[in-house]
Structures are given as C-alpha cells and as structure tokens.
Amino acid sequence: MEQGEKPETGSRRKPLLRALAGEPMDRPAVWLMRQAGRYLPEYRALRQDATNFLDMCLTPERAVEATLQPIRRFGMDGAILFCDILVVPFALGRSVAFREGEGPVLEPLRTRKEAASLVTDGVAERLGAVYAAITEIQSSLSPETALIGFAGAPWTVATYMVEGGTNRDFAAVKRWALGDEEGFDVLIDRLVDATVAHLSAQITAGAEVVQLFDSWAGVLPERAFRRYVIAPTARIVTALKTRHPGVPVIGFPRGAGLMYRAYVMETGVSAIGLDSAVPCAIAQRTLQSLVPVQGNLDPLLLVVGGAAMAEAVAAIRASFGGGPFVFNLGHGVLPQTPVENVERLVELVRCAP
Ligand code: 1CP
C-alpha cells in the first residue's frame, strides 16, 4: 500500500475522506479555513506564551495544541495543521517575521538572480518540526477526524516574497510576472519544487488530505493565471499523485471567477475550494459535475450569525447537498467571530436538511 492510503473503505472511512472520494453523504463533512486562531480564547492564551508566530509554527507541542483546540470545541471532520504558508520562504533561506498588527514581513526578492540562488534541497529537512507535529496530531485524533496538510500555491507565496509582505495592489510582483515571464518562471519553478517536497513530507508524516491555498489567484489576467496558477498547480498535483496515489489534493484558487472551470479541468485537483463570490447554482452545474466542491459561506456571515447565517447555510446545502460536497467558508474565520456562532454553524451543517 502506498504511503497515505487508508485501508478502510465505504462507510468505515472518515466522513471528510468519503466526501472527497465522491461518496454520497447524509450530511456534509465540515471544517473551516483558519479554524484555529485568534477568535478562540484558548488560542490567544497559547499565542501569548510563544515568542513569535513562526516559533509557534515550528514548536511541535504548540502547533499540535493549536491544531487540536477547534477540534475539541467543535469536533469538525477535518483538523488542519496549524502552520503558515510562509514557512516555505523561511525554509528557502529568506527572512520571515510576523509583526503584531502589521502581518508578515519578508526581505523582498526582486531579481531573477536572487530567485536562481534559492536552494530547494533541504527544504523538508528544515521543516522537520512541522512533520513531527503532524505525526503527533495524527496519534491524538479520533478515528473519525481526518488530518489536512497544506501549503501556499507558488503564485500566492511569490506575492509575499516579492512584495515583502501583504500588499493589496501587487504592483511589484505583477510588474515582474507580466513583464519578464522567463525570469519570474525561475521563482515559480523553485516554489513548485519546494512545495512538492513540503507537501510530500506532510503526507509521509500522516496528512491524509492536502490543500493548496492560492489566496491571490484572482488578481491575474488570463494569460498569467494560466502560466502562474494553473501550470504550477498541475505540476504539483501530478508529482503528489505519483508519489501518494489516493491522497486528495484540494485546490483553492480564491477569486478565480470564470477561470475556476479551467483550473479544475487543467490542474487535476481532486476537489475545488470555492470562495464566497462564486454563485452556488453555477458551481453546482459547472464544477460539482467534475469534482467534489468545498465552501463557501462568507466569513462575515459567520460573524453576523442568527437568521442570516442560517438561511445562507441552508441555501448552500440545498445547492450542493445532492453531490460530493464539503462544507467550509469561502475564506478564513475572522478574528472577531463569536465562538458561539461557530458552534451553531456546525450544528446547522449537521442537522437533517
Ligand atoms: O498572531 C497570530 O496569531 C498570527 C495570525 C496567523 C494565523 C493564526 C497567521 C499569520 N497565520 C495563521 C495560521 C494559518 N495561516 C493557518 C492555520 C491553520 C488554520 O486554518 O486554522 C493557515 C491555513 C494559514 C494560511 C495562510 N497564511 C494563508 C492562506 C489562507 C488565507 O487566509 O488566504 C495566507 C495568505 C497566509 C499569510 C499570513 N499569515 C499570517 C498573516 C497575518 C498572513 C497575511 C494574510 C494577508 O496577507 O492578508
């Protein structure tokens, strides 16, 4: 049996794995992007003890605890590893810091020469603490809960590396990507190799599903979307499926709009994460007919709660409930989210339709 493949079949398998395998379900499997984090008081307490955020990701006992906190409270079907997409630039030797209130700060990478000097050998060795956490999490989860590993997709990670942090106009990275395709390909190629190594090591350590977060896929025009989102994702998916057949890869090209269908057809992802702007009826016809879909409650509806949230949950379930489906948000849980709304959401998703 290949690493990561599970011997259980049919109804004995974990609900999340069954949904991702396309099995019909009485109720959808559910987990939430950013289900660990500042909206949880126990996370804020844990975070206070850590010197910095990266240290939290790279200290197995803290990463294990942060991963398990939302599972203890809400019992989701998926536990997502507590880590960050920016551990990959860190493992490539770039400086990465997280400043309070400011977000991530990286040393900007702006030239082909610098991209060519990135060393991808040894990435997985440098992130050994992450895989140690995975093995420990796997041993603490109930037999019903699946462990989700993840990485940022090359384009999204490149935006942080080139801009030097969060920058909502993407001027530097788009200028490079659109104006010097061959030079920018050098950076993307390095990130493809590093991402395959990182995800493959996560699967070997015990991740049963992996998700590629392409949070900024939506800012590219079509030609660049094909070159920097679809093509690198296809290479990562092919490499992972060769090494770990049977381990589902969820693609999340946030904001991809009309490019969602090409992304699904051309990357080979096993399932597709939908952002909240994707109309459910259209996605049901054009995407769920191809692969299982995951999403897509607006995170602000989880902040609002009450009848507005309940109605939106019912509408999403009505659209997707008849096919392969994993309930999630359209993006991450927001820090101002009331904990009781998350409890209520999980109940609503699990009640009879
Ligand atoms: O002090 C803190 O607690 C830092 C806040 C925080 C947290 C809780 C950051 C900094 N990262 C994380 C954890 C994290 N990041 C997870 C954990 C698992 C879970 O989902 O519960 C995951 C999956 C991520 C992924 C991530 N990091 C993405 C992709 C998803 C998305 O939200 O678009 C991105 C873009 C990042 C970069 C990042 N990490 C942290 C910040 C503040 C940012 C910048 C976000 C931005 O530019 O808006």
Boltz pocket constraint, residues with backbone or C-beta under 6 A from the ligand:
constraints:
  - pocket:
      binder: B
      contacts: [[A, 32], [A, 33], [A, 34], [A, 35], [A, 36], [A, 37], [A, 38], [A, 47], [A, 53], [A, 80], [A, 81], [A, 82], [A, 83], [A, 84], [A, 85], [A, 86], [A, 98], [A, 103], [A, 104], [A, 150], [A, 152], [A, 165], [A, 166], [A, 167], [A, 213], [A, 215], [A, 332]]
      max_distance: 6.0
